[in-house]
């Protein structure tokens, strides 16, 4: 068997009495995660900025697994950019937007880190139907509705821009503390953005949250929304 190119390079360097060139920089290990919070519009793949101060440049491309000759380049969005996803919070993330992806298609994304002394490539594969994940619903509020009833309302995540093409379904959870024990109820799925509640105890404080999922079941549920606290009014004497 013929030696590899690397082996030939090392052998020639030894014969010439000179050391072979090697990279002194350790490879950068990236964790690339992909999700679609705006189906069918845009999918984002992201990875964290390295914690050290080493300058790094990136390039990213993606393709269909069965059409490797057709490669598309990503227009990268650096951390702290105004175009970065708001769901990143305080994490320093790079983003790669992937547009017009198709269902039932296996995709591969290649992210290459370029740094002084070397480079490293990172491959991730996914299918769109597995990574659909809406952002959490917003504007959750609870208000008295009728005697002994309350109205819970919320709005679809603003990033989910095609509700007419891909409606959402919703799940509700509410929790309360009773004698030092946290109890909870989960309801759903619902297609409406409101729900009437008739089992809240007067004077008790509840914490409400809502999450969303694509109506036909693509992908995953969103994270739960931020909790909203509501105290049911006490009965009047």
C-alpha positions as CSV (number, residue, x, y, z in Angstrom):
1,X,0.0,0.0,0.0
2,X,1.4,3.5,-0.9
3,X,2.1,5.8,2.1
4,X,-0.3,8.7,2.5
5,X,0.7,12.2,1.4
6,X,1.3,13.2,5.1
7,X,3.7,10.2,5.5
8,X,5.5,11.1,2.3
9,X,5.9,14.7,3.5
10,X,7.4,13.6,6.8
11,X,9.7,11.1,5.1
12,X,11.1,13.7,2.6
13,X,11.6,16.2,5.4
14,X,13.6,13.6,7.5
15,X,15.7,12.7,4.5
16,X,16.5,16.4,3.9
17,X,17.4,16.9,7.5
18,X,14.6,19.4,8.0
19,X,11.5,19.2,10.2
20,X,8.1,18.9,8.5
21,X,5.7,21.8,8.9
22,X,3.0,21.0,11.5
23,X,0.3,23.2,13.0
24,X,1.1,24.3,16.6
25,X,-2.4,25.6,17.3
26,X,-4.8,23.1,18.8
27,X,-8.0,22.4,16.7
28,X,-11.1,24.3,17.6
29,X,-14.0,22.0,18.5
30,X,-17.3,23.5,17.5
31,X,-20.8,22.4,18.4
32,X,-23.1,23.4,15.4
33,X,-26.8,23.4,16.1
34,X,-29.5,24.0,13.5
35,X,-33.1,25.0,14.1
36,X,-36.0,26.5,12.1
37,X,-38.0,29.1,14.1
38,X,-39.6,30.6,11.0
39,X,-40.9,27.6,8.9
40,X,-40.8,27.5,5.9
41,X,-38.8,30.7,5.6
42,X,-35.4,30.6,7.2
43,X,-33.4,28.0,9.1
44,X,-30.4,29.0,11.3
45,X,-27.3,27.1,12.2
46,X,-25.2,28.5,15.0
47,X,-22.1,27.9,17.0
48,X,-20.5,29.7,19.9
49,X,-17.6,32.1,19.7
50,X,-14.5,30.5,21.3
51,X,-14.0,31.6,24.9
52,X,-10.3,32.4,24.4
53,X,-9.0,35.5,22.6
54,X,-7.6,33.6,19.6
55,X,-8.7,35.4,16.3
56,X,-10.9,33.0,14.3
57,X,-12.5,33.5,10.9
58,X,-15.2,31.2,9.6
59,X,-16.6,30.0,6.3
60,X,-19.8,27.9,6.0
61,X,-21.5,26.0,3.2
62,X,-24.4,23.6,2.9
63,X,-25.7,21.1,0.4
64,X,-28.1,18.2,-0.1
65,X,-26.5,14.9,0.8
66,X,-27.5,13.4,-2.5
67,X,-26.4,16.4,-4.5
68,X,-22.9,17.2,-3.2
69,X,-22.0,19.0,-6.3
70,X,-24.5,21.8,-5.6
71,X,-23.0,23.7,-2.7
72,X,-24.4,27.0,-1.3
73,X,-22.4,29.5,0.8
74,X,-23.7,31.0,4.0
75,X,-23.6,34.8,4.6
76,X,-22.4,34.7,8.1
77,X,-23.8,36.8,10.9
78,X,-21.3,37.6,13.6
79,X,-22.0,37.8,17.4
80,X,-23.6,41.0,18.6
81,X,-24.9,41.8,15.1
82,X,-28.3,43.5,14.9
83,X,-29.4,40.7,12.5
84,X,-28.6,38.0,15.1
85,X,-31.5,36.0,16.5
86,X,-33.0,37.5,19.7
87,X,-33.4,34.1,21.2
88,X,-29.6,33.8,21.7
89,X,-29.8,35.8,24.9
90,X,-26.3,36.7,26.2
91,X,-24.5,33.9,24.4
92,X,-21.9,34.9,21.8
93,X,-23.1,33.0,18.7
94,X,-22.2,33.0,15.0
95,X,-25.2,32.4,12.7
96,X,-25.6,30.9,9.3
97,X,-29.0,31.4,7.6
98,X,-30.1,28.6,5.3
99,X,-33.0,29.6,3.0
100,X,-35.6,27.6,1.0
101,X,-34.9,24.2,2.5
102,X,-37.1,21.3,1.5
103,X,-38.8,18.6,3.6
104,X,-37.7,15.0,3.3
105,X,-34.2,16.1,2.3
106,X,-31.0,15.3,4.2
107,X,-28.7,18.4,4.4
108,X,-25.1,18.7,5.4
109,X,-23.5,21.9,6.7
110,X,-19.8,22.4,6.8
111,X,-18.4,25.1,9.1
112,X,-14.6,25.7,8.8
113,X,-12.7,27.6,11.4
114,X,-9.6,29.4,10.1
115,X,-7.0,30.5,12.7
116,X,-3.3,31.2,12.9
117,X,-1.5,28.0,12.4
118,X,-4.3,25.9,11.1
119,X,-7.9,25.2,10.3
120,X,-10.6,22.7,11.3
121,X,-13.9,21.7,9.6
122,X,-17.0,20.6,11.4
123,X,-19.9,18.7,9.6
124,X,-23.5,18.5,10.8
125,X,-26.4,16.7,9.1
126,X,-30.1,17.3,9.6
127,X,-33.5,17.1,8.0
128,X,-35.8,20.1,8.1
129,X,-38.8,18.2,9.7
130,X,-36.6,17.3,12.7
131,X,-35.4,20.8,13.5
132,X,-38.5,22.9,13.2
133,X,-38.8,24.7,16.6
134,X,-40.9,27.9,17.0
135,X,-39.8,30.6,19.4
136,X,-42.0,30.8,22.6
137,X,-45.4,32.5,22.4
138,X,-45.5,36.1,23.7
139,X,-47.9,38.5,25.4
140,X,-49.3,36.0,27.9
141,X,-51.9,37.5,30.2
142,X,-54.7,36.3,32.5
143,X,-57.8,38.3,33.4
144,X,-61.2,37.7,35.1
145,X,-63.7,36.8,32.5
146,X,-67.0,35.7,34.1
147,X,-67.9,34.8,37.7
148,X,-65.7,31.9,38.6
149,X,-63.9,32.0,35.2
150,X,-60.7,33.5,33.9
151,X,-59.4,34.2,30.4
152,X,-55.8,33.2,29.5
153,X,-54.6,34.9,26.2
154,X,-51.3,34.9,24.3
155,X,-49.9,35.7,20.9
156,X,-48.0,33.6,18.4
157,X,-44.2,34.2,18.3
158,X,-43.5,37.1,16.0
159,X,-40.7,35.2,14.3
160,X,-43.2,32.6,13.0
161,X,-44.3,34.7,10.0
162,X,-46.4,32.3,7.9
163,X,-49.3,31.3,10.2
164,X,-51.5,30.9,7.1
165,X,-49.2,28.3,5.6
166,X,-48.0,26.6,8.8
167,X,-50.4,27.2,11.7
168,X,-49.3,26.5,15.3
169,X,-50.8,24.5,18.1
170,X,-50.3,25.5,21.8
171,X,-49.8,23.9,25.1
172,X,-50.5,25.5,28.5
173,X,-49.1,24.8,31.9
174,X,-49.9,26.5,35.2
175,X,-48.4,25.8,38.6
176,X,-49.1,26.7,42.2
177,X,-47.7,26.0,45.6
178,X,-49.8,24.1,48.1
179,X,-48.5,23.3,51.6
180,X,-44.9,23.5,50.4
181,X,-45.5,21.3,47.3
182,X,-45.6,22.6,43.7
183,X,-48.5,21.3,41.7
184,X,-49.1,21.7,38.0
185,X,-51.6,21.2,35.2
186,X,-50.8,20.9,31.5
187,X,-53.5,21.5,28.9
188,X,-53.6,21.2,25.1
189,X,-53.0,21.1,22.3
190,X,-55.1,24.1,21.3
191,X,-55.3,25.9,18.0
192,X,-56.8,29.1,19.4
193,X,-54.7,31.8,21.2
194,X,-57.0,32.0,24.2
195,X,-58.5,29.6,26.8
196,X,-61.2,30.0,29.4
197,X,-60.2,28.6,32.8
198,X,-62.8,27.7,35.5
199,X,-60.9,25.9,38.2
200,X,-58.7,28.6,39.8
201,X,-59.1,28.9,43.5
202,X,-59.9,32.4,44.9
203,X,-56.8,34.0,46.5
204,X,-54.4,31.5,45.1
205,X,-51.3,32.6,43.0
206,X,-50.6,30.8,39.8
207,X,-47.7,30.8,37.3
208,X,-48.8,30.4,33.7
209,X,-46.6,29.5,30.6
210,X,-47.4,28.6,27.0
211,X,-45.4,26.8,24.3
212,X,-46.0,26.2,20.6
213,X,-45.5,23.5,18.0
214,X,-46.2,23.3,14.3
215,X,-49.8,22.2,13.8
216,X,-49.0,19.0,11.9
217,X,-46.4,17.9,14.3
218,X,-43.1,18.9,12.5
219,X,-40.1,19.2,14.8
220,X,-40.2,20.1,18.4
221,X,-42.1,22.2,20.8
222,X,-40.8,25.7,21.6
223,X,-39.4,26.5,24.9
224,X,-42.0,27.5,27.5
225,X,-42.7,31.2,27.5
226,X,-41.6,33.4,30.4
227,X,-43.9,32.7,33.4
228,X,-46.7,35.1,34.1
229,X,-48.0,35.3,37.7
230,X,-51.6,35.8,38.5
231,X,-53.5,35.8,41.8
232,X,-57.2,34.8,41.5
233,X,-59.4,37.4,43.2
234,X,-60.9,36.5,46.5
235,X,-64.7,36.1,46.8
236,X,-66.5,39.2,47.9
237,X,-68.3,38.8,51.2
